[in-house]
Amino acid sequence: MTQPYKKKLIEVAIPLEAINAASAREKSIRHGHPSTLHLWWARRPLAACRAVLFAQLVDDPSSNPENFPTPEAQEAERKRLFGIIEELVKWENSTNEEVLERARAEIRKSCGGELPPVYDPFSGGGSIPLEAQRLGLPAYGSDLNPVAVMIGKAMIEIPPKFKDKEPIHPGVKDRQFYRNSEGLAEDVKYYGEWMREKAWERIGHLYPEVDLPQEYGGGKATVIAWIWARTVPSPDPAFADVQVPIASSFLLSSKAGKEAWIEPIVDRKAKTITYRIRKGGTKAELEVAKEGTKAGRGANFRCIMSDTAITPKHITSAGKAGHMGQTLIAIVAEGKGGRAYVAPTDRHDTLAKSGKPAWKPEQRQPNNPRWFSPPAYGMETFGDLFTDRQLLALNTFSDLVHEARAQVEVDARAAGLSSDLTSLCDGGSGAKAYAEAVSVYLTFGVSKATDYHSSITTWHSSREIIRNTFGRQALPMTWDFTEANIFSASTGNWRNCIEWGVKTLDALMPRNTGLEIQHDAQSVTYPERTVISSDPPYYDNIGYADLSDFFFSWMKPALRPVYPEIFGVLATPKAEELVATPYRHGGKDAAEAFFLDGMSRAIANMAAQSSDLFPATIYYAFKQSEVAQDGISSTGWATFLQAVVEAGYAVVGTWPMRTEMANRMIASGTNALANSVVLVCRKKEATAEAITRAEFVRALKRELPPAIAELQVANIAPADMPQSAIGPGMGVFSRYKAVLESDDSPMSVKTALQLINRELDEYLGGIQGEFDADTRFAITWFEQNGNGKGDYGVADNLARARGISVESVKHAGIVESAAGKVRILIRDELDEDWEPESDSHLTVWECLQHLVRLHEKDGISHDTAVLLKKINAQAETVKDLAYCLYDISANKRKDAKEATAYNALIADWAELTKAAAAIHDTSGDRQTRMDI
Ligand SMILES: C[S@@+](CC[C@H](N)C(=O)[O-])C[C@H]1O[C@@H](n2cnc3c(N)ncnc32)[C@H](O)[C@@H]1O
């Protein structure tokens, strides 16, 4: 039967290493990165989204045999497409019109000139729709969460409406041309500054300068942050009327030569505690300062007034009874040559507490201690996470959003924008809609400010900066915290809060219209011919709705007039959120059932309405801790795949994506596996039938080995192999209506994953048959002993079983044998002058170990490439051995360092092969140079 569609590139191959390297690099980019527009949790790297969309839309050359009749011609064309992707994923090219246009042209060619809409029904931070828009496609996104919807609107929906428009603020400079969103960005910056001036008039007096001590040169300085410690009544009855600090650290700066710390001075008689700033100090003093008043992990402290223990119970009951307070322990100021640390003064303490906010968020934090710690200490509402002065500042800026909106409308009219009164949410584009648009980005400034102006922010003594609220996907409890100065020029200042948005807007490239709506993914109505690319929630990883109430609480008062429907609710919707949280669903099993049911429905909805011409791509992220040793069996992953299969999709590919470089991932310990996997799905054939378990295993045995071999040819890193092999394995499983166990019950995805993994193991074991006998001996010996010694007698038996002797393996330069013991030579012991051409007893083992030795030393160097060239005839077998030894080191011997060496070599294999091909002559010495 002929296929009703053309195979797309992503169903055959993608340049994984280039995509992963660009994704990893992107993590370090801050300025102008769209993710800085508004915080959202677990965003996908834009490079990955861009590459996946491209490969999902562009034909694989094998689909066009009239143009590419031979496998060689197809491979050559694939290489050309890879070249386009390799350029496309580079961060520097994300605004490069030439590179983007080349990609767009390719997409147009594969889509018959008519570009299909791309839709992400779990759009979150908007990465996928944003990239769809960049590639010139109509971009659609929806999310259940109002905050995510606003991010999507700000990213893809609003900018195209005002593309290439001049700014409207008074005193616009004479400039010839405003491209894309530059005009909008300039207005956001202008009105952001306008708000700052007004706010300073209203509350500036609460942010006094501080007198600098002589050691900092004297004079006055702007405060960067006030550092507070929470307090509780002393547990000692004799001091029950004294509030004592519970501080996790008194360290202000641990930078070498710039050490500074807080010393509490206790006067038991007067029952007072004051604080002074100390500089320098001995190692012991700094150690003490680093401990603050802690007496153990968690909420265990020491009362510095009475030296009695402050237990978690004491803190909890003090917090719940409203007896938790705060005391100023240090002031950080903008000194002349860096940070200046100043002791607290009464004036600063009093002023901080003098402003009374008119409003604070009343929404309660969820009763879910896994992600929300403050409620246990009586801080129950989101409003409780702020000090009074923080609330006052946030209220002031939030109110000013409304005033700015009114002012923009007046100025926009004066600048000639139509006085059409249609709102932004009704499709308007006149002065009123424009004012509303500007106010969205100003509100994002307030959001950014909430992240830096809560009492969950802390002081980072090694970098001397403030940590924002959401360092993690949770709200932890803080004992000592910072209160940033919103009017300073340092972290968390208002100008910065606005600047992040301005920089993002400046770099956006709105082309087509984009649409972002609020909708439950289970019931979205998709536009015709939709292509799906989506990144659903990962089981129980992140509680989006619960966390986002932190931002929603502030966004709602500022934006309700602009989007009355979205903000006409008390809090973010929770009931339909597809997150498997036991606390919400009354237990683990109920949470899993809810997730599986809802996700199946959402994915079935995609499968029912999306285009038949394109595969769908669905991201699934791994949480490292839930991935068991076999690399696949985790509740979340299996449940998710089960949902995909139950929804009527056949999985035709799985691509592991990572944001860590391949050679770093094991070295860094935890990150041994890809961060996420992209599933490539096609709708299941209506004629699909059921098969038995035995038939399934036979099909796996038939289809998996060639598929794995192909993945090896594509240089998939060994660490990624278990996840990559799931693709072809699930391809077999999901092709059928069901796989029936002996009792006729359908096989679960979890079982299928185990069988696929077993097959991969057998494959890796099987390829050992291709190695020479000495190498096969070395593999078994290494698996049993690593680089340690073992008995000669055992070695002798092993060698005999392979038709060789221990002497032969020794002669091959693989082992050392002495005093009844045998040991594999470590790489440092190998002969540096070894030449494969003159080795009369050449083994695959030696070839690999010498290659790894050079690669470990110099990476993709000339010497490494020369060696690869010299062993060209054995290269593929050497690579096979690297896969085997990775598997043994990582999974059986648990030797992460050794595994990393093989993984890193494969990760660089393509580059090395290229370098080796460029060497024309390896005769003579190692001075042979490459043709570059
Ligand atoms: C993994 S995140 C998407 C992240 C996004 N790809 C990015 O790069 O920023 C998953 C999203 O699914 C949303 N979500 C959860 N349940 C949903 C539902 N029933 N319908 C629509 N969206 C939902 C969450 O609010 C969250 O934004």
The ligand as a Tripos MOL2 file, in Angstrom:
@<TRIPOS>MOLECULE
LIG
   27    29     1     0     0
SMALL
NO_CHARGES

@<TRIPOS>ATOM
      1 C1          5.8710   22.1990   29.3410 C.3       1 LIG1
      2 S1          4.8550   23.5800   29.4460 S.3       1 LIG1
      3 C2          5.0590   24.3210   27.8720 C.3       1 LIG1
      4 C3          6.3440   25.0710   27.7830 C.3       1 LIG1
      5 C4          6.5840   25.7150   26.4560 C.3       1 LIG1
      6 N1          6.7730   24.7820   25.4030 N.3       1 LIG1
      7 C5          7.7890   26.6440   26.5350 C.2       1 LIG1
      8 O1          8.8220   26.3590   25.9120 O.co2     1 LIG1
      9 O2          7.6850   27.6280   27.2220 O.co2     1 LIG1
     10 C6          3.2730   22.8900   29.4730 C.3       1 LIG1
     11 C7          2.1060   23.8670   29.5190 C.3       1 LIG1
     12 O3          0.8810   23.1530   29.5150 O.3       1 LIG1
     13 C8         -0.0960   23.9660   30.1670 C.3       1 LIG1
     14 N2         -1.2920   23.1430   30.5030 N.ar      1 LIG1
     15 C9         -1.4810   22.2830   31.5170 C.ar      1 LIG1
     16 N3         -2.6910   21.7130   31.4290 N.ar      1 LIG1
     17 C10        -3.2870   22.2140   30.3230 C.ar      1 LIG1
     18 C11        -4.5470   22.0000   29.6910 C.ar      1 LIG1
     19 N4         -5.4490   21.1580   30.1760 N.pl3     1 LIG1
     20 N5         -4.7930   22.6920   28.5520 N.ar      1 LIG1
     21 C12        -3.8940   23.5620   28.0360 C.ar      1 LIG1
     22 N6         -2.7120   23.8080   28.6050 N.ar      1 LIG1
     23 C13        -2.4010   23.1390   29.7300 C.ar      1 LIG1
     24 C14         0.6440   24.5370   31.3490 C.3       1 LIG1
     25 O4          0.0110   25.7240   31.7880 O.3       1 LIG1
     26 C15         2.0460   24.7820   30.7270 C.3       1 LIG1
     27 O5          2.1710   26.0850   30.2880 O.3       1 LIG1
@<TRIPOS>BOND
     1     1     2 1
     2     2     3 1
     3     2    10 1
     4     3     4 1
     5     4     5 1
     6     5     6 1
     7     5     7 1
     8     7     8 2
     9     7     9 1
    10    10    11 1
    11    11    12 1
    12    11    26 1
    13    12    13 1
    14    13    14 1
    15    13    24 1
    16    14    15 ar
    17    14    23 ar
    18    15    16 ar
    19    16    17 ar
    20    17    18 ar
    21    17    23 ar
    22    18    19 1
    23    18    20 ar
    24    20    21 ar
    25    21    22 ar
    26    22    23 ar
    27    24    25 1
    28    24    26 1
    29    26    27 1
@<TRIPOS>SUBSTRUCTURE
     1 LIG1         1 GROUP 0 **** ****
